Amino acid sequence: HSKIDIHRKENAGAAEKPITIHSTPEGCSNACTTIMEIMQKEAVDTKFTEEIPLKILAHNNFVGRLIGKEGRNLKKIEQDTGTKITISPLQDLTLYNPERTITIKGSIEA
């Protein structure tokens, strides 16, 4: 059972709106896939040609493990899934925003 919150009010004028998914890892993955499929269909319907990335916010404390020593974990994930993953730089962090943006580009199936 998943709970999905779309943060409309906080980011009324923003081009991107955060979505929070509360669920098991599998539930989160399924919700992300469904959301990406809807966005992909909307992009086709509106002739939007740019690739639609999935962006995940993660607390900086967890990003090191994702990257791995010399970036090995990240490279392995990219190779295994056929995706391109970028992580926002440390300079973007502030006391009020300890989260980094993980951007994933690739097919929805990946």
Secondary structure, 3 states (H helix, E strand, C coil): CCEEEECCHHHCCCCCCCEEEECCHHHHHHHHHHHHHHHHHHHHHCCCCCCCCEEEEEEHHHHHHHHCHHHHHHHHHHHHHCCEEEECCHHHCCCCCCEEEEEEECCCCC
